[in-house]
Amino acid sequence: MKTHTLPKTYDFQATEDRIYKMWEDGGYFKPTNDPNEPGHDPNVKPYVISIPPPNVTGKLHLGHALFVSMEDLMIRYHRMKGIPTLWVPGTDHAGIATQLKVEQALKKEGTSREEIGREAFLERTWAWKKEFGGLITNQIRRLGASCDWSRERFTLDEDLQHAVREAFVSLWEKGLIYRGPRLINWSPSLQTAVSDIEVEHTEEEGTLYYFKYMIAPDAQESGSSEEPGYWEGEYIPVATTRPETILGDTAVAVHPEDERYQKFIGRKAIVPILGREIPVIADEYVAREFGTGALKITPAHDPNDYEIGLRHNLEMISMLDKTAQVTEAGGPYVGQDRFKARKNLWNDMREAGLVLKEEPYTHQIPRAQRGGEIIEPMISTQWFVNTKPLAEKALAAVRDGRIKIIPEHFEKVYYNWMEKLYDWCISRQLWWGHRIPVWYCDDCGKEFASREDPAKCIYCQSENLRQDPDVLDTWFSSGLWPFSTLGWPKETPDLNYFYPTVMMETGYDILFFWVARMIMMGLEFTGEAPFSEVYLHGIIRDEHGKKMSKSFDNAIDPLEVMDELGTDALRFTLLVGSTPGSDTNLSLEKVEANRNFANKVWNAGRYVISTIGTSDQESGIRKQGLGTSPQSLVTSPQSLVTSPQSPVPSHQSLVPSHYSLADSWIWARLQNLIRDVERLFGNHQYGEAGRQIYEFFWSEFADWYLEISKQQISQGGDRAYHTIETLIRVLDTCLRLLHPFTPFVTEELWQHLRAALEDSPYVGMVEAWPAALMVAPWPEPRPQEGWEDAKVRDFSLVQEIVRTIRNLRAEKSVRPGRRIPATFVSSGQGELLRDQAATLSALAHLDAEAITIHEALADKPAGHIPLVAGPVEIYLPLAGLVDPAEERSRLTKELAEAEGQIRRLEGLLDSPFAEKAPDAVVQKERDKLANYHDTARTIKEQLAMLG
């Protein structure tokens, strides 16, 4: 029989690419029960995830690493459960990000998109995508993502473009899409509207500017805006962080119950410098306690002011143009950049006596995710979706349970958002993306939407047509993702079988921006919720809970981490550290610790495999007349790990008389682990499931059972055979449980285990094993057989005894290799102690020939240290624990130190210190003195025992 040996350390760098290629070449990523293949059974429900499509321009970051690891865990678990699984991969065309990349390249060449024209620019962009578009998907593969790459999609694929047109025109035909002026986020440098998620609000130091909003005199009062006394008299103090927007103010708002300003409600205020008169209005939105308790209202340049403007029918004055320069509405500041206008206006107001004060102020600044420029809210004519009827259906789907959001408290967040949903701005002033399928007729002046490019106007048959130049927001196309990737609007086999999908896993920060829109679109276009569960993960932060950022110098590059510590270590850290909906703190120290765990798994597997080739077990098998087929002693593989199609047989006991207490204990603990993991997976508590698997493997299996197995195997014969059998069973099951968390090291080790077993007397154990661990059946919970509690209770007592003795040995600095006698006394555990004497001797380093066990003792052994472990008394001879000369020397030094502290403290307490110092401080020193007296007394007693 061939002996299989493994390298001493796990080489992830030489393993991961090879294992991934084996999986992909083997077709394991593809779903079983494929609707496009013969023999498909439509009644078997699949498990489907649509990957949140990363930007085609992207580089792998920790957010990708978390969601890929989490979704891969879910997919691998369900695949091993025997369920047909499909994980649809793909990328998003990322309109702004991709266009910026190409524009930057053109700029280096001394040209621009405007110079080369739209058609040539799009050709360049497709060429860029072809060259660089696969980088992010290759990096996702490095994480072990078991996606079906044969179904990979891109949001600008031809059939997905067809889906987007169908969706747009369908909404147009229902009157749910319109074009008009509304407040949106505007990027002055990109010259396009941007979505809320493309705006990052950063906390920055700024200035709060306080000034006078003068109240216009009543009609009967003298004075006008052209007279010197105009800027004198009554005023409302107002504060702003953007003085330039004063040029677009159309009201001053106060709280209706604010006594300070009630007398001004209904009167007119005068816009500084410009002299326009605007109303003073009352609105409950105004916070009386904040700032001055009064707000300047600029409806065309602030989201909150916009809502107030709509409520009070205020004029909307755009004081900035698309380049963020002051419009003609700004009077003398026309043509000035927004920040230059701020400075000049404020100086003029100071000269006019309108400035009250300035003070530093920390506030949120909206900046573009791409480029970092300050975003301007402004009125712009764009395309919008009327979301109200769509939102009503999406709200109902969560309320009636068709969609479950995990964790549940995010359902309230979802409700709050959806109940206050604004119309959705879907147009972008870009060239890269889904062009809006609306055409304008220059002859009849009408517009229409079309699923196909029209040759003539549908109204007047004119060929003088222009297509709308804008493209759609990328969230519009990604809102169709769960069903467009499966072939919608065509009735494809994939769409009919795999839709609706089951799980949508993504970050809680895009619950509104993406998840809600997928729900609205799915219900609108398919009549079904696009998924039944939404699992929301949190944001990854650094070890101190701070958001990771290059500017903070605390960002972690997952590619570098995987290069240095391995993919499994990173995955396990992210998965075990995660809780649904909560942020995760990550440090490299945690990843290093889990790299050590991967090595622990490898070393444990290496040990188990090394035992398979020992000759002693063969003699044990031959002695029982079993030849090379030990199946009469080995429970069938189907009872060890079952698939849903092969239930656990209830007639076969897993703990016959020839198994030891340790064998039975580890098997019982393993079955309990399987039950707990299954329950935790069912509740989506994947992190806790991983932690429990970790604890079982590291502590119970590796630290306890593996050590006991060495002693049992050394006995040879049946004991060795059944011990190795148990080692194989437990290792195999642990690898299956760990596989969704750490796929590479478990697959590599399982392949080695399989090869070793196929060339061993245990070959019967692997007859039902598939070719790869990733498609091996998941360990299914089995009912208890009645013996487990007693075995676990007995072995727990053995553990307690061992820990008690180990603790004393450590306290007394007894060398690990030194064997010592022991006396055990217990009225009810004598049989257990005699049966486990060899185990106790091996684990606690006792002298096996000098262990005595008594039901009771009349007198305690003299010169022994008494210990208690549950119902068992333990007596260890002092002479066996320490070298008298070494112990006397050590204790003498400790006594001298204690007596020195006693002298110091007694001197301190006899000095004026005791009278002058606070009572609490004096008492603290007295407590120290009492402790040192106790220590000295104990040391003297120990010295007396030494003689």
CORDAKA-V32864 format. One record per residue. N is the residue number from 1. RES is the residue in one letter. SS is DSSP state (H for helix, E for strand, C for the rest). D_CENTER is the distance of its C-alpha to the mean C-alpha in Angstrom with 2 decimals. Layout:
BEGIN
N|RES|SS|D_CENTER  N|RES|SS|D_CENTER
END
This chain:
BEGIN
1|M|C|46.95  2|K|C|44.63  3|T|C|42.53  4|H|C|38.97  5|T|C|37.56  6|L|C|34.14  7|P|C|33.49  8|K|C|32.92  9|T|C|29.47  10|Y|C|26.68  11|D|C|26.88  12|F|H|23.53  13|Q|H|24.97  14|A|H|27.79  15|T|H|25.77  16|E|H|22.65  17|D|H|24.55  18|R|H|27.26  19|I|H|25.14  20|Y|H|23.18  21|K|H|26.59  22|M|H|27.94  23|W|H|25.29  24|E|H|25.79  25|D|H|29.57  26|G|C|29.71  27|G|C|28.32  28|Y|C|25.67  29|F|C|23.06  30|K|C|25.47  31|P|C|25.66  32|T|C|28.48  33|N|C|30.81  34|D|C|30.59  35|P|C|32.55  36|N|C|34.22  37|E|C|35.68  38|P|C|38.68  39|G|C|38.23  40|H|C|35.28  41|D|C|34.95  42|P|C|33.62  43|N|C|33.46  44|V|C|30.57  45|K|C|27.36  46|P|C|24.63  47|Y|E|20.83  48|V|E|19.56  49|I|E|16.40  50|S|E|16.92  51|I|C|14.50  52|P|C|13.47  53|P|C|16.21  54|P|E|15.49  55|N|E|18.47  56|V|C|21.29  57|T|C|21.85  58|G|C|18.43  59|K|C|17.57  60|L|C|14.42  61|H|C|12.02  62|L|H|8.76  63|G|H|7.11  64|H|H|9.13  65|A|H|8.45  66|L|H|4.80  67|F|H|6.24  68|V|H|9.44  69|S|H|8.75  70|M|H|7.43  71|E|H|10.37  72|D|H|12.64  73|L|H|12.27  74|M|H|13.29  75|I|H|16.02  76|R|H|17.39  77|Y|H|17.66  78|H|H|19.59  79|R|H|21.60  80|M|H|22.73  81|K|C|23.66  82|G|C|26.18  83|I|C|24.74  84|P|C|25.22  85|T|E|21.86  86|L|E|21.23  87|W|E|18.23  88|V|E|19.62  89|P|C|18.68  90|G|E|19.86  91|T|E|19.78  92|D|E|20.71  93|H|C|23.95  94|A|C|22.54  95|G|H|25.88  96|I|H|25.95  97|A|H|24.10  98|T|H|26.22  99|Q|H|29.42  100|L|H|28.96  101|K|H|28.71  102|V|H|31.94  103|E|H|33.68  104|Q|H|33.05  105|A|H|34.61  106|L|H|37.55  107|K|H|38.08  108|K|H|38.48  109|E|C|41.10  110|G|C|42.92  111|T|C|42.31  112|S|C|40.03  113|R|H|38.83  114|E|H|41.64  115|E|H|44.19  116|I|H|43.18  117|G|C|42.57  118|R|H|39.94  119|E|H|40.82  120|A|H|40.87  121|F|H|37.63  122|L|H|35.83  123|E|H|37.39  124|R|H|36.05  125|T|H|32.52  126|W|H|32.59  127|A|H|33.91  128|W|H|31.07  129|K|H|28.53  130|K|H|30.46  131|E|H|30.43  132|F|H|26.92  133|G|C|24.91  134|G|C|23.89  135|L|H|22.21  136|I|H|18.65  137|T|H|19.12  138|N|H|20.65  139|Q|H|17.74  140|I|H|15.40  141|R|H|18.05  142|R|H|17.71  143|L|C|14.33  144|G|C|16.41  145|A|C|15.52  146|S|C|18.20  147|C|C|18.80  148|D|C|22.41  149|W|H|23.35  150|S|H|26.77  151|R|H|25.30  152|E|C|23.46  153|R|E|24.03  154|F|E|24.38  155|T|C|24.71  156|L|C|28.23  157|D|C|29.48  158|E|H|32.87  159|D|H|32.06  160|L|H|28.99  161|Q|H|31.37  162|H|H|33.69  163|A|H|31.02  164|V|H|30.30  165|R|H|34.06  166|E|H|34.52  167|A|H|31.91  168|F|H|33.43  169|V|H|36.99  170|S|H|36.30  171|L|H|34.93  172|W|H|37.88  173|E|H|40.33  174|K|C|39.01  175|G|C|39.41  176|L|C|35.73  177|I|E|35.58  178|Y|E|37.78  179|R|E|38.45  180|G|E|39.29  181|P|E|38.78  182|R|E|35.84  183|L|E|33.76  184|I|E|30.88  185|N|E|28.87  186|W|E|31.07  187|S|E|30.55  188|P|C|34.01  189|S|C|33.47  190|L|C|31.74  191|Q|C|34.19  192|T|E|31.85  193|A|E|30.05  194|V|E|26.29  195|S|C|23.63  196|D|H|21.94  197|I|H|18.56  198|E|H|20.57  199|V|E|21.75  200|E|E|19.99  201|H|E|21.58  202|T|E|22.16  203|E|E|23.99  204|E|E|27.28  205|E|E|30.73  206|G|E|33.35  207|T|E|36.61  208|L|E|37.64  209|Y|E|41.04  210|Y|E|43.46  211|F|E|46.51  212|K|E|49.25  213|Y|E|49.16  214|M|E|52.90  215|I|E|54.35  216|A|C|57.00  217|P|C|60.44  218|D|C|61.82  219|A|C|64.24  220|Q|C|67.22  221|E|C|66.04  222|S|C|67.24  223|G|C|65.10  224|S|C|63.14  225|S|C|60.29  226|E|C|62.85  227|E|C|64.67  228|P|H|63.86  229|G|H|63.05  230|Y|H|60.31  231|W|H|57.49  232|E|C|59.02  233|G|C|58.91  234|E|C|56.13  235|Y|E|52.48  236|I|E|48.95  237|P|E|46.68  238|V|E|43.46  239|A|E|40.53  240|T|E|38.30  241|T|C|35.92  242|R|C|37.28  243|P|H|41.08  244|E|H|41.62  245|T|H|40.42  246|I|H|43.48  247|L|H|45.31  248|G|H|43.54  249|D|C|43.85  250|T|C|45.45  251|A|E|45.36  252|V|E|44.92  253|A|E|43.11  254|V|E|43.65  255|H|C|42.77  256|P|C|45.61  257|E|C|46.17  258|D|C|46.14  259|E|C|49.74  260|R|C|49.65  261|Y|C|49.40  262|Q|H|50.83  263|K|H|54.13  264|F|H|52.56  265|I|C|50.90  266|G|C|52.75  267|R|C|54.24  268|K|E|53.53  269|A|E|51.70  270|I|E|52.50  271|V|C|49.91  272|P|C|50.56  273|I|C|52.62  274|L|C|52.56  275|G|C|54.55  276|R|C|53.06  277|E|E|53.30  278|I|E|50.24  279|P|E|49.94  280|V|E|48.64  281|I|E|46.56  282|A|E|45.06  283|D|C|41.46  284|E|C|39.40  285|Y|C|36.28  286|V|C|37.88  287|A|C|36.77  288|R|C|40.01  289|E|C|38.42  290|F|C|36.54  291|G|C|38.51  292|T|C|42.03  293|G|C|41.25  294|A|E|42.22  295|L|E|40.30  296|K|E|41.53  297|I|E|40.48  298|T|C|39.71  299|P|C|38.63  300|A|C|38.30  301|H|C|35.88  302|D|C|33.54  303|P|H|31.36  304|N|H|32.56  305|D|H|36.11  306|Y|H|35.95  307|E|H|35.40  308|I|H|38.23  309|G|H|40.36  310|L|H|39.96  311|R|H|40.89  312|H|H|43.99  313|N|C|44.94  314|L|C|44.85  315|E|C|45.74  316|M|C|42.89  317|I|C|43.99  318|S|C|42.01  319|M|C|42.95  320|L|E|40.72  321|D|C|40.94  322|K|C|38.33  323|T|C|38.82  324|A|C|38.27  325|Q|E|42.01  326|V|E|44.16  327|T|C|45.98  328|E|H|49.56  329|A|H|48.38  330|G|H|47.97  331|G|H|51.71  332|P|H|52.62  333|Y|H|49.09  334|V|C|48.86  335|G|C|47.36  336|Q|C|45.70  337|D|E|42.07  338|R|H|39.96  339|F|H|39.72  340|K|H|43.39  341|A|H|44.34  342|R|H|42.41  343|K|H|44.47  344|N|H|47.76  345|L|H|47.45  346|W|H|46.61  347|N|H|49.60  348|D|H|51.84  349|M|H|50.68  350|R|H|51.41  351|E|H|54.88  352|A|C|55.39  353|G|C|54.59  354|L|C|51.51  355|V|E|48.99  356|L|E|48.29  357|K|E|45.79  358|E|E|42.59  359|E|E|39.86  360|P|E|36.55  361|Y|E|33.58  362|T|E|29.83  363|H|E|28.24  364|Q|E|25.58  365|I|E|26.62  366|P|E|25.38  367|R|E|24.96  368|A|E|24.42  369|Q|C|21.14  370|R|C|23.55  371|G|C|26.32  372|G|C|25.67  373|E|C|28.83  374|I|E|29.32  375|I|C|28.96  376|E|E|31.92  377|P|E|31.93  378|M|E|35.10  379|I|E|37.07  380|S|E|36.95  381|T|E|38.25  382|Q|E|35.37  383|W|E|34.49  384|F|E|32.72  385|V|E|31.59  386|N|C|32.93  387|T|C|29.80  388|K|H|31.49  389|P|H|32.63  390|L|H|29.36  391|A|H|27.35  392|E|H|29.69  393|K|H|28.90  394|A|H|25.11  395|L|H|25.45  396|A|H|27.61  397|A|H|25.22  398|V|H|22.62  399|R|H|25.43  400|D|C|27.22  401|G|C|24.28  402|R|C|24.23  403|I|C|20.59  404|K|E|18.34  405|I|E|15.35  406|I|E|12.74  407|P|C|12.73  408|E|C|16.37  409|H|C|16.85  410|F|H|15.32  411|E|H|18.43  412|K|H|20.55  413|V|H|18.66  414|Y|H|19.20  415|Y|H|22.83  416|N|H|23.49  417|W|H|22.41  418|M|H|24.23  419|E|H|27.33  420|K|C|27.78  421|L|C|26.87  422|Y|C|28.89  423|D|C|30.33  424|W|E|28.09  425|C|E|29.35  426|I|C|29.01  427|S|E|31.33  428|R|E|30.72  429|Q|C|33.55  430|L|C|32.45  431|W|C|34.00  432|W|C|31.00  433|G|C|29.59  434|H|C|30.97  435|R|E|34.30  436|I|C|35.25  437|P|C|37.81  438|V|E|40.39  439|W|E|43.88  440|Y|E|46.52  441|C|E|50.21  442|D|C|52.33  443|D|C|55.46  444|C|C|54.74  445|G|C|51.84  446|K|C|49.62  447|E|E|46.00  448|F|E|44.36  449|A|E|41.21  450|S|C|41.53  451|R|C|39.58  452|E|C|41.75  453|D|C|43.22  454|P|C|46.52  455|A|C|49.87  456|K|C|51.62  457|C|C|51.07  458|I|C|50.81  459|Y|C|53.10  460|C|C|55.87  461|Q|C|55.37  462|S|C|55.25  463|E|C|53.56  464|N|C|52.86  465|L|E|49.12  466|R|E|46.18  467|Q|E|42.51  468|D|C|40.17  469|P|C|38.84  470|D|C|35.31  471|V|E|32.23  472|L|E|29.59  473|D|C|26.28  474|T|H|23.63  475|W|H|21.81  476|F|H|25.00  477|S|H|24.77  478|S|H|21.03  479|G|C|21.80  480|L|C|23.95  481|W|H|21.47  482|P|H|21.11  483|F|H|24.91  484|S|H|26.27  485|T|C|24.63  486|L|C|26.56  487|G|C|29.85  488|W|C|30.37  489|P|C|32.93  490|K|C|34.70  491|E|C|34.89  492|T|C|33.47  493|P|H|33.03  494|D|H|29.28  495|L|H|29.05  496|N|H|31.26  497|Y|H|29.39  498|F|H|25.68  499|Y|C|25.53  500|P|C|24.20  501|T|C|20.90  502|V|C|19.00  503|M|E|15.24  504|M|E|13.50  505|E|E|9.74  506|T|E|8.41  507|G|E|7.28  508|Y|H|9.46  509|D|H|11.41  510|I|H|13.10  511|L|H|14.05  512|F|H|17.54  513|F|H|17.88  514|W|H|16.99  515|V|H|16.29  516|A|H|19.44  517|R|H|21.45  518|M|H|20.69  519|I|H|21.83  520|M|H|24.92  521|M|H|25.83  522|G|H|25.32  523|L|H|27.53  524|E|H|30.04  525|F|H|30.59  526|T|H|30.11  527|G|C|30.83  528|E|C|27.78  529|A|C|24.22  530|P|C|22.13  531|F|C|19.70  532|S|C|19.90  533|E|E|16.32  534|V|E|13.47  535|Y|E|10.05  536|L|E|7.97  537|H|E|4.32  538|G|C|4.89  539|I|C|6.14  540|I|E|6.44  541|R|E|10.00  542|D|E|12.84  543|E|C|14.35  544|H|C|16.32  545|G|C|13.68  546|K|C|15.00  547|K|E|13.43  548|M|C|13.74  549|S|C|16.80  550|K|C|19.70  551|S|C|22.08  552|F|C|20.69  553|D|C|20.88  554|N|C|17.61  555|A|C|15.61  556|I|C|14.58  557|D|C|15.48  558|P|H|13.58  559|L|H|16.93  560|E|H|18.85  561|V|H|16.67  562|M|H|17.14  563|D|H|20.79  564|E|H|21.34  565|L|H|19.38  566|G|C|18.54  567|T|H|15.77  568|D|H|15.56  569|A|H|15.07  570|L|H|12.09  571|R|H|10.47  572|F|H|11.50  573|T|H|10.29  574|L|H|6.60  575|L|H|7.16  576|V|H|9.68  577|G|C|8.17  578|S|C|5.54  579|T|C|7.45  580|P|C|7.64  581|G|C|8.06  582|S|C|7.77  583|D|C|6.94  584|T|E|6.46  585|N|E|9.76  586|L|E|10.41  587|S|C|14.00  588|L|H|16.06  589|E|H|17.86  590|K|H|15.01  591|V|H|14.80  592|E|H|18.60  593|A|H|18.72  594|N|H|16.78  595|R|H|19.12  596|N|H|21.80  597|F|H|20.47  598|A|H|20.69  599|N|H|24.19  600|K|H|24.95  601|V|H|24.21  602|W|H|26.39  603|N|H|29.16  604|A|H|29.26  605|G|H|29.55  606|R|H|32.14  607|Y|H|34.14  608|V|H|34.06  609|I|H|35.18  610|S|H|37.89  611|T|H|39.35  612|I|H|39.79  613|G|C|42.56  614|T|C|44.65  615|S|H|48.24  616|D|H|48.62  617|Q|H|46.60  618|E|H|48.85  619|S|H|51.90  620|G|H|50.36  621|I|H|49.76  622|R|H|53.24  623|K|H|54.75  624|Q|C|53.48  625|G|C|54.79  626|L|C|51.43  627|G|C|51.86  628|T|C|48.66  629|S|C|47.33  630|P|H|45.88  631|Q|H|44.47  632|S|H|46.76  633|L|C|44.90  634|V|C|41.38  635|T|C|39.63  636|S|C|38.88  637|P|H|35.51  638|Q|H|35.01  639|S|H|35.20  640|L|H|32.76  641|V|C|29.98  642|T|C|30.64  643|S|C|29.49  644|P|C|29.71  645|Q|C|33.10  646|S|C|34.49  647|P|C|34.43  648|V|C|34.91  649|P|C|38.66  650|S|C|39.71  651|H|C|43.08  652|Q|C|42.06  653|S|C|41.46  654|L|C|38.97  655|V|C|40.81  656|P|C|44.45  657|S|C|46.80  658|H|C|46.24  659|Y|C|42.63  660|S|C|42.31  661|L|H|40.70  662|A|H|37.82  663|D|H|37.41  664|S|H|37.36  665|W|H|35.02  666|I|H|32.31  667|W|H|32.65  668|A|H|32.46  669|R|H|29.38  670|L|H|27.74  671|Q|H|28.63  672|N|H|27.21  673|L|H|23.91  674|I|H|23.91  675|R|H|24.59  676|D|H|21.85  677|V|H|19.19  678|E|H|20.50  679|R|H|20.38  680|L|H|16.81  681|F|H|15.72  682|G|H|17.91  683|N|C|16.18  684|H|C|12.64  685|Q|C|12.19  686|Y|H|10.89  687|G|H|9.97  688|E|H|13.50  689|A|H|15.05  690|G|H|14.04  691|R|H|15.39  692|Q|H|18.56  693|I|H|19.15  694|Y|H|18.84  695|E|H|21.31  696|F|H|23.66  697|F|H|23.86  698|W|H|24.25  699|S|H|26.48  700|E|H|28.35  701|F|H|28.74  702|A|H|28.93  703|D|H|30.43  704|W|H|32.73  705|Y|H|33.57  706|L|H|33.80  707|E|H|36.20  708|I|H|38.26  709|S|H|38.36  710|K|H|40.22  711|Q|H|42.93  712|Q|H|43.13  713|I|H|43.35  714|S|C|46.09  715|Q|C|48.20  716|G|C|48.45  717|G|H|49.60  718|D|H|47.87  719|R|H|45.68  720|A|H|44.27  721|Y|H|43.83  722|H|H|41.90  723|T|H|39.76  724|I|H|38.71  725|E|H|38.20  726|T|H|35.82  727|L|H|33.97  728|I|H|33.50  729|R|H|32.34  730|V|H|29.76  731|L|H|28.44  732|D|H|28.25  733|T|H|26.37  734|C|H|23.89  735|L|H|23.25  736|R|H|22.65  737|L|H|20.19  738|L|H|18.32  739|H|H|18.53  740|P|C|15.37  741|F|C|13.45  742|T|C|15.97  743|P|H|18.03  744|F|H|20.33  745|V|H|21.89  746|T|H|22.30  747|E|H|23.99  748|E|H|26.21  749|L|H|27.27  750|W|H|27.87  751|Q|H|30.07  752|H|H|32.07  753|L|H|32.40  754|R|H|33.63  755|A|H|36.13  756|A|H|37.47  757|L|H|37.94  758|E|H|39.70  759|D|C|42.33  760|S|C|42.81  761|P|C|44.48  762|Y|C|41.10  763|V|H|40.97  764|G|H|41.15  765|M|H|37.64  766|V|H|36.16  767|E|C|38.39  768|A|C|35.76  769|W|C|32.87  770|P|C|31.64  771|A|C|31.52  772|A|C|27.80  773|L|H|25.36  774|M|H|22.77  775|V|H|25.33  776|A|C|26.67  777|P|C|26.70  778|W|C|23.99  779|P|C|25.55  780|E|C|26.72  781|P|C|27.53  782|R|C|31.27  783|P|C|33.54  784|Q|C|34.91  785|E|C|38.44  786|G|C|39.82  787|W|C|40.13  788|E|H|36.60  789|D|H|36.86  790|A|H|40.07  791|K|H|38.85  792|V|H|35.64  793|R|H|37.79  794|D|H|40.32  795|F|H|37.91  796|S|H|36.07  797|L|H|39.49  798|V|H|39.93  799|Q|H|36.64  800|E|H|37.75  801|I|H|41.08  802|V|H|39.62  803|R|H|37.23  804|T|H|40.16  805|I|H|42.39  806|R|H|39.76  807|N|H|39.13  808|L|H|42.88  809|R|H|43.28  810|A|H|40.62  811|E|H|42.27  812|K|C|45.64  813|S|C|44.39  814|V|C|45.90  815|R|C|45.44  816|P|C|43.03  817|G|C|45.77  818|R|C|48.41  819|R|C|49.32  820|I|E|50.60  821|P|E|52.52  822|A|E|51.16  823|T|E|52.76  824|F|E|50.89  825|V|E|52.31  826|S|C|51.12  827|S|C|53.20  828|G|C|50.75  829|Q|C|48.60  830|G|H|51.38  831|E|H|50.85  832|L|H|47.11  833|L|H|47.87  834|R|H|50.54  835|D|H|48.33  836|Q|C|45.49  837|A|H|47.78  838|A|H|46.85  839|T|H|43.10  840|L|H|43.71  841|S|H|45.91  842|A|H|43.40  843|L|H|40.35  844|A|H|42.21  845|H|C|44.67  846|L|E|47.69  847|D|E|51.15  848|A|E|51.39  849|E|E|55.18  850|A|E|55.14  851|I|E|52.96  852|T|E|54.94  853|I|E|53.87  854|H|E|55.84  855|E|C|55.80  856|A|C|57.21  857|L|C|58.89  858|A|C|61.85  859|D|C|61.13  860|K|C|58.06  861|P|C|58.46  862|A|C|59.85  863|G|C|57.97  864|H|E|54.66  865|I|E|51.35  866|P|E|50.31  867|L|E|46.73  868|V|E|45.34  869|A|E|42.55  870|G|C|42.55  871|P|C|46.02  872|V|E|46.94  873|E|E|48.95  874|I|E|48.71  875|Y|E|51.37  876|L|E|50.94  877|P|E|54.03  878|L|H|53.67  879|A|H|55.69  880|G|H|53.19  881|L|H|50.30  882|V|C|51.69  883|D|C|54.35  884|P|H|56.86  885|A|H|57.77  886|E|H|54.17  887|E|H|53.17  888|R|H|56.28  889|S|H|55.53  890|R|H|51.94  891|L|H|52.96  892|T|H|55.84  893|K|H|53.55  894|E|H|51.19  895|L|H|54.25  896|A|H|55.57  897|E|H|52.30  898|A|H|52.26  899|E|H|55.94  900|G|H|55.42  901|Q|H|52.76  902|I|H|55.18  903|R|H|57.96  904|R|H|55.77  905|L|H|54.52  906|E|H|58.01  907|G|H|59.40  908|L|H|56.77  909|L|H|57.40  910|D|C|61.19  911|S|C|60.90  912|P|C|60.88  913|F|H|57.06  914|A|H|57.25  915|E|H|59.17  916|K|H|57.39  917|A|C|53.72  918|P|C|51.73  919|D|H|52.07  920|A|H|48.37  921|V|H|48.50  922|V|H|51.75  923|Q|H|50.39  924|K|H|47.37  925|E|H|49.85  926|R|H|51.97  927|D|H|48.99  928|K|H|48.35  929|L|H|52.03  930|A|H|51.95  931|N|H|48.96  932|Y|H|50.79  933|H|H|53.94  934|D|H|51.96  935|T|H|50.52  936|A|H|53.99  937|R|H|55.49  938|T|H|52.94  939|I|H|53.51  940|K|H|57.28  941|E|H|56.99  942|Q|H|55.02  943|L|H|57.66  944|A|H|60.39  945|M|H|58.86  946|L|H|58.98  947|G|C|62.71
END
